Amino acid sequence: MSRTKRALLFTLALLPVALVAGFFAARYTLKIVDSALLNQTVEQLGSETALLAITVIQTVLYALVCGFFGYILSDRIGLMRPFRFAKKPLCITLAVSLIAGVLFSLDAWTFGRWIPEIGASYAATGTFDADTWIASILYGGIIEEVMMRLFLMSLIAFLVWKIFFKKRESVPAGVLIAANVAAALLFAAGHIPVTLQTFGALTPLLLLRCFLLNGAFGLLFGRLYRKYGIQYAMLSHLLLHIVSRMIWLIAF
């Protein structure tokens, strides 16, 4: 089967996930966004239903475009593996994801104490909320990995390889590492608009939290993608959210 056909099949498999992820991500956003900004957006669009529809369509387009071209780029740079799980990489991924989830959960007892708004937000984590859980697991764990690792990290590595190391038959390891760092930083920066919407303003402490939480764990997901395949990055990302939210559910 050609690379293009394999990329197309992969993208079509992402479609139902993108539909569900986009729907619950939109519902989650409606709960956390600044009320004044939400009212202004709803007024411009006409209804919350229109906002939900736009978010779903946007998510599907992200998944389709990034999934298709990301697959091709990943295959070109040698990072696309068969989409299945092997015992040893799976055990390693499960172990590091459990640790990562515990570390991620500490946000409630660190930044949650230093920033009152964050501390207050954790009061609601003691109650199960399906919108929040499904959005973080599907959108965060799968759609974000398709966009940031499969597509963006692969694109950066491919461009650097072709521009600066075009005489090399394969992508140098250093290029893949640099691409991982760049993608992780951009992944963290991509959370700035959500942080601004949630808190209404940006402070140095909020920016530190944004880059520390998202950037550091982004490096982990990129490492798993580079070493084992994108499916392990997806698994680790979604497990991080499951483990951390389980801890908050029990603690609060």
N, C-alpha and C positions, 0 to 999 in steps of 0.2 A: 504494500500500500504506500502511496506517495506521501511525502511530508505534508502537503496541502490537505489531503484527505484526512490524515490523522489529526491535523490541527482543527479541521472542520468538525470532526466527530467529538473531539475534546470540548470545543466551544458549545456544541449543541447539548452536551451533557451538563454544561454549566447553566444553561438557560433556566431550568426549573429552580435551581438553587438561587439564581439571581433574582427571580421573581419573588420568591419568598423572603429572601434577605432584604430586598429593596422595600417591600411592604412593611416589615417589622422595623427596619431602620428608620423609615419615615414616621411610624407611630412612636418610636423611641425619641426621635428628634422633637416631635411635638410636645413631649413631656419635659424636655430639658432646656429648650430654647427660651431665651428671654421673652417674656410675655408681650412686651411692646413691639419687639421685632417680629414676633409671630403674628400679632394682630395686623401689623403693616403688610406682611407678606400675604396673609390670607385675604386682606382687602384688595391687594393688587391682583391676585389670582382668581378671586371670586368665592372660593370655599376651601375648606380643609381637604375635601376630596380631591380637588385639583392639585393641591400640594402633594398629597399622597401619590397620585398618578404620575406626576412629574418625577418624583423621587424614584419610583419603581422603574419608569422608563430610563431614567439616567443610570440607575444601577445596572439594568440589563445591557445598555449600550456599553458601559464600562467593561462589563464581563465579556461581552461578545468581541469587542475590539481588542481589549488587552489579552483575552484568552487566545484568540486566533493568532495575532501577531506575536504574542509572548511565546506561544508554543513553537512557532517557527524560529524565532530568535534563540530560544533555549536549545532547540535541536541543533541550530547552527554552531553554537558555542560549546556543545557537548554536555549540557546539563540536563537534557530531557531523558529521563529513565522510564522504563515500563511502569505504568501506573498500578503498582501493587506494593504490598508491604512484605519485607523480608524480616526474619526473626530478630537478628542482631540489631539492625538499625531501628527497628520498632521498639525494642527494649530500651535502647539508648534514648530514643525520642521520648518515650513514656517517663523515664527517670528524670531527664532534664526538664521536661515540661511540668512535672510535679513540683520540682524545686522552684522553677520559674513562677509557677502559680502561687506558691507560698510567698516568694519574694514580692511579687506584684501585689498581693493582698496587704502587705505592710504599708501600702499607701494610706490606708485608713488610720494607722497609728503613728504615721510620720507627718506627711503633708496634711492629713486630716486634722491633726492637732494644731498645725501651724497656720492653716488657712481655714477660717470659720465656715465659709461656704462649702468647702469640701467635707469638713466634719459633719455638717448638717445633712449633706447628701447621703452619707452612709447610714443615717438613721432609717432610711427607707429600704436598705438592703436586707433588713431582717425579714422582709415580706417578699415572697416570690412574685416576680413580675415577668410574665411570659414575653412581653414585647422586648424588654431589656435583655433577657437571656438569649432569645432567638436572634436578635439583632447582633449581639456581641459574638455569638458562636458562628452564625452563618456569614454575616457581612464582614466581621472582623477576621474570623478564622479562614474564610475561603475567598471572598471577593477582594479583600485587601491584599491577600497573598498573591492573587492573580495579577492585580494591578502593580504592586510594589516590588515583588520578587520576580515572578515569572516574566512580566513585561519590562518594568523599569530597570531592575537590576540587570536583566539580560541585555536590554538595549544599551545601557551604559557600557557594559563589558564588550559588546559587539562593536560599538563605535570606537572605543579606545583601542581595541585590537586592530581594527581595520585602518585606523588613522596613524597609530604609532608603532604597531607591531605587525604590519601587513605581510612581512616576509616570514613570519612564524606560521607554521601549519595549524597550530592550535593556540587557544587563548592562554597566555601565561597565567600562572596561579596568582601572581601579584595583581594582575588586572581584575581578576574575579574578586579578590579581597577588597580592592579599592572600590569596585562597583557595589559591593555589599555595604561598605561604609557610606558611600554616597546615597544609596537607596534608603538606608536606615535614617540618615539625617533628613532626607526629603520626606520620608514617612512620618518622622516626628514633626517636621514643619507643617505637614498636611493636617495635623491635629490643631494647629493654632486657630483657624476659623471656628472650629467647634468649641474650643476653650473660650474664645471671645464671646461666642453666642451664649454659652452657658453662664459665664460670670459677668458679662457685660463690659469687661475691661481686662487688660493684660498687665501683669506685674512681673518683676524679675523672678519672684518665687514661682509663679504660675508657669512661666517660660521654662524655668529649670525643671519643674515637674514634668512638663510636656516632653522635653527632650530626653530627660533621664528615663522615664518610663517607656516611652515609645521608641526612642533611639536605641537604648541598650537591648531591649528585647527584639527589636528589629534586626540587630546584628545576629542574635541567636537564630532567628528564623532564616536569615540569609545563609548562615553557616550550614544549617540543616539542608536547605535547598541545594547549596553548592556540593555538599558531600554525599547526600542520599537521594535527593529529588524533591520536587515541589510538593508532593503529597505529604512528606514528613514535615515540611514547613507549615502546611495547612493544619495538620494534626496537632502540632505543637502549639500553634496560635489558638486554636479553638479549645484545647485542653487547658491552656493558661487561663482563659476566661472561665471555664467550668470550675477549675480548682479554686481560683480566687473568689468567685461568687459563692461557692459552697462554703468557704471559710467565713465570708461576710454574713451569709444566711444564718450560720450557726452562732457566730459571735454577737450579732446584733438582733 
